[in-house]
Amino acid sequence: MLVLGIETSCDETAAAVVRDGRIVLSNVVFSQDPVHREYGGIVPELASRAHLESIDFVVGKALSDGGCLIEDIDLLGVTYCPGLMGSLLVGVSYAKALAFATRTPLVKVNHIEAHLYAPLLGGNGIEFPAIGLVVSGGHSSLFYCGGAGEYEFLGGTRDDAPGEAFDKVAKILGLGYPGGPAVDAASGEGDPGRIPFPRPMMGGGDCNFSFSGLKTAVLYHVKGHNKPLLPGHVADICASFQEAVVDVLAAKTFSAASERGVSTVIIGGGVACNRRLRERMISEGRLRGVSVHLPGPELCMDNAAMVAGLACHVYNTEGPSGLDFDAVPTV
């Protein structure tokens, strides 16, 4: 089965062709970073306009790169929630029109669940049940995963998601946008134990997160310095902040795995690209005898391959979604 996936939940226009839910034939992502960089964050109206301008080209390139025509596609998958309403509407409307015109079945896909499916792409064998962690600019959530497409929500962020906190810290330090890669790069020269930033909610005994206070702690540290920051100090701030985020994510994830008695962890979302998070999760997993699965960096960021993969699974278990569903900005 050839599946064409479409993803426009936030600020990347993406399309991909995936065979049988696992084999990625093409994965095209059009980044809007240049559009939003001067504003230091995503402007929803500009995001939806950029999707309108690029979606037809992106879908055409995904088909071309995958060596197929639209007539070869057996199934369409599209992200319908959660995300920016205007952005979601572009993808959903385009996918519905394409499905109607070509008489191809269409499946609606939850963006967060698609991130949990990403580690399965490429034919990777994953033993379920598992604990799933999704970390990105808008989400920080833990799930109990009974299998592909079977998710029980355990907890999530009460305020800022990790990626949002990275962006805000980068803005405080003048590192530019997007903040995640900038902070990660700067942290490489820093000492992660130099500044004792708090670990919010790490000992709370639940699966919820809070990163707003950590971001505020960085702000107060910078304001209390009362003089221009030297590059070495910036590196120490980045490394110490990043270590605090990673400590919380690792503690919550492996605590949930222990409580549920599972030996598999899967991780998805844009922050899963973070060098230190990847290192820590893998090393912690080895110490605990837990198998940790992360997608490659190109499948951590918002992409349509994960949408197409999950759409194939949903279609095989539940059938098509029809054309009467709506875009939904919240879960």
N, C-alpha and C positions, 0 to 999 in steps of 0.2 A: 504494500500500500504506500503510495506517495502522498505525503501530507504537506500542504503549504501553510505555514504559520505566519501570522501577522501580529506585531506587537507595537502599540503606540500608547502605553499607559502613562508615560511621563515625558521625557525629553529625548528619547532615542526612537527614530523610525526604523523598524526592523522587519525583515521578512526572511524566511528560510524554507528550504525543502528538506524533509526528513523521510527516510524510508523505514517503514515498519516500526516507527516509534523509537528507533535507536540509532540508525546510521545517518549522520548529517551529510547531506550532499551539497548544501550551500547554506551560508549564514551571513547575511548582509545587514550591517548596522550603520545607519547614518546618524552621527553624533551632532547634537545641537550645541555643544559647548561654546563654539564661537559666538552663537546668538546670545547666550545668557551671561557670558563671562564679564561683560562690562557692568552688569547689574549685581554681580556677586551671588547670584542664585537664579532659580528658574522662574521665569515670568510666564504664567499659564497661557495668556493670550498669544504671546509670541510662540510658545511651544505648539499650540494647536495650529497656528498658521504655517509653521515650518513643516508640520506633518502633512498638511494639505499640499504643500508645494513639492514634497519629496516622495510621498507614498507610492505613486504610480511608477516612478523610476526605480525605487528600492525593490518593489515586487517584481518588476521586469528583470532586474539584475539577478535576483534570487533564482528566478526560473532559468535564466540563461546560464548562471554559474552551476546550477544543478543539472544542466544538460537536458532540460525538458521544456515542454510547452504547457500552457494552461490546460489544454485538452488532456494532458497526461495525468493531471492531478486528480486523485481519488477522494480527497477530503480536505476541507479548509478548517483551520483553527484560528481563533482570534481572542486576544485578551479583552475581557469585558469588565473586569474589576480586579483590585481597586486601583485608583489612580486619579489623575486630573480629568475632570469631566469632559472638557473640550478635547483633550488629547484622545481619550478613550472613544469619543464619538466619531472621530475621524477613522480610526481603525475598524470599529464595529460597523459603521455605515459602508465603508469600502468593502469589507468582507461580505456583508449581506448582499450588496449589489453584485459582487462577483459570484457569489453562490447562486443568486437568482438567475443571472445571465447565463451561467454555465451549467445550471442544474446539478451542482455539486453539493453534497451534504456539508453542513457547517456545525462546528462544535464550539461552544463558548468555554473559555479557559480562565481560571483564577490565576492572577499574576504571581501571588505568593506561592501557591501550590506548584506553579511551573518552576519556580526557583528550586523547590525541593526535588523536582524531577530531573533537573539539569545533571546531577552526578550520574544518572543512569544512561545518559547519552554516550554513544560510542560502544555500546554493548557491555558496559561495565556490570559485573555481577555483584549485587549488593544483597546481603542477608538481612531480611526483615524478621521481626520488628526493629525499629530504629528510633532514635531521637533526632528530629530535624530542627536545625537552626537556620533561620533566614535573617541575614543582617545586610541592611542597605541604607540608602539615604532616607527612606520613608518608613522602614519597617525594622523591627527587632522582635522576633517571635520564636517561641519554642513549641514544637509539636511532637506528639507521639504518633509515629507512622506505622500502622499495621501492615502496610504494603504500598505499592505504587498507587497513588490516588486515594489512599485511606489515611485521613489525618484527623487527629484530635488536638485541638488547641490547648496548650498548657499554660501559656502566659506570654506577655509581650511588654513593650515599652509603655511607661506611664506618661512620657513626655517626649524628649528628643530621641530619635533613633541614632544609632552609632554614626552613620554616614552624615547625618545632619550635624551632629556634634563635631565631627571632623571638619566639615565646611566652616562652622562658626569659629572653631579654634584657628583654622587657617586664616580666616578674615581678621581675627584679633592680632595675629602675628604678621599680617601683611604678606601672606604666602600665595595669595591668588585663589582662583576658582578653576576647576573643582578642588576641594580641599583635601580629600582622601589621599590621592597620589602625592600631593605636595607635602603633607605631614609625614607620610610614610617615607618619602625620600629624605626629608630633613632629619628624621629620627635616626637614620643610619649612622650619623656621626655623634649622636648624643648618648648620654648615660640614663638608662631607664629607671635607675634607682636614685637619681639625683634629687628629685622633687617629690615629696610624699603626698601626691594628690589622692583624694578620697576614692574609695571603691563603693559607690552607692548601691545599696540593697544587696550586697554580695552575701551577707549573712542572714537574709530575711527569711529563709526557709521556703520560699516560693519560686515560681518561674518568671517573675516579672522583673523588668529592668527600669532604670532611670539614669539618664546621662546629662540632664539639664544642669544639675548641681555640679557635676564634674567640669562642664564647660564654663560655668560661672567661677569655679575655683581657679581655672586658668586665667580668666579675665582679671580676677582680683590679684593674682600673682604678678601679672604683667603691670597692672596699675600701681602696685605697691613697690615696683622696682625703681620708679622715679628717674629713670635715665634710659637712653636708647639701648635696646637689646643688642648684644654682640652675637655674631653667628653661632658661637659655641653655646651661648645661653638658649638661643632659639632651638637649637638641636636638642638640648637637654629637656626643654619644655615639651617638645614634640615626642621625644622618646618616653618621657615620664607619663604624659597624657595617654599615649598609645598603649603603654603597658597597663595602665589602669583599666582602660576599656577591655583589653584582651583578658586581664585577670577576671573581670566580671563575667564576660562571655564564656570563658572556659569553666569557671566554677559552676555557673548555673547549668551549663550543658551537661557536664559530667555528673553533677548531682542528680539531674533528672534521669540520666541513663542508669545510675546506681539505684535510684528509687524504683524505677520501672523494671529493673533487672534485665536490661538489654545490653548487647555488646557491639552495637553499630551506631555510629553517628554520621549523619549526612548534613552538609553545610552548603548554603547557596546565598546569592545576593551579592551586590557590588562590593561590600566590605570584605567578602571572602577572597578578594584579590590581595588584601593587605598581607604583606610579607610576614610580619610578626605573628599575626593571627594564624596563618597557615602553619608556620613553624611550631607554634605553641600547641595547637590542636593535635597535630600529628605526634609530637613528642609526648604530650599528655596521654594520648590514646595508647601509645606503646607501653607507657608505664602502667596503665590501668587494664591492659588487655582488651581495649576497645578498638574496633576497626573504624577508622575515620575516612570519609570519602568527600573530596572536594572536586568540583568541576575545574577545568582549565580556566585561566583568566578570561578568555573570550566568551565563556559560558557563564561566568559569574555576573557580568554586567547584564543589563536588560537586553534580551535577545529573543529572536523568534524561534530558534531551534528548540528551546525548552517548551515553547508554546505548542509547536507542531508535535513534539514527542508526547506531551501530556494529552493533546487532542486525540491522538491515535489510541491511547489507552482508554480515554473516556468513551470514545466512539465504540470500541470493542466491548465495553462493559455496560454502557448505558444507551448507546445509539446517538443519533444527531440531536442537536438542540432546536432545530427549526429556525425561523426568522423573526420570531416575535419577542425575543428577549431584549432587555435594555442595557445600556452601559450603566454601571453602578460605581460611584466614586469611592465608597467606603465598603468595608467587609461587613 
